[in-house]
Amino acid sequence: MTEYTIVIEDAGPNFSAYVLGLDGCIATGQSVEEVEDNMRDAIEFHLEGMRLHGDQLPSHMPIVKTVQVAS
């Protein structure tokens, strides 16, 4: 099992998400929970497509950090 980092954003009437390290893999949903579930399906579908096309799956994931700045 592999963990992927997703970013969920408020998109007005719904939520949208994308995966760090898997360009083009996105999902939407009416709630954070729904977009998270949809993102799992999207990642599995995306990886299946990569395998079928002979693309190499990502071997490393990006490093994610937060920084603090004065506001």
JOZI-V379600 format. One record per pair of residues at least 6 apart in sequence whose ideal C-beta (glycine too) atoms are under 8 Angstrom apart, sorted by the first residue. I is the first residue (numbers start at 1). J is the second residue. Records with the same first field share a line. If there is no record, write none. Layout:
I=J / J
//
This chain:
3=61
4=19 / 20 / 21 / 22 / 43 / 61
5=19 / 20 / 21 / 61 / 62 / 64
6=17 / 18 / 19 / 20 / 36 / 39
7=17 / 18 / 20
8=15 / 16 / 17 / 32 / 35 / 36 / 39
9=15 / 16 / 17
11=28
14=28 / 29 / 30 / 35
15=28 / 29 / 30 / 31 / 32 / 34 / 35
16=26 / 27 / 28 / 35
17=26 / 27 / 28 / 29 / 35 / 36 / 38 / 39
18=25 / 26
19=25 / 26 / 39 / 42 / 43 / 46
20=61 / 62 / 64
21=58 / 60 / 61 / 62
22=43 / 46 / 47 / 58
24=46
25=42 / 43 / 46
26=42
27=35 / 38 / 39 / 41 / 42
28=35 / 38
29=35 / 36 / 37 / 38
47=57
50=56 / 57
51=57
//
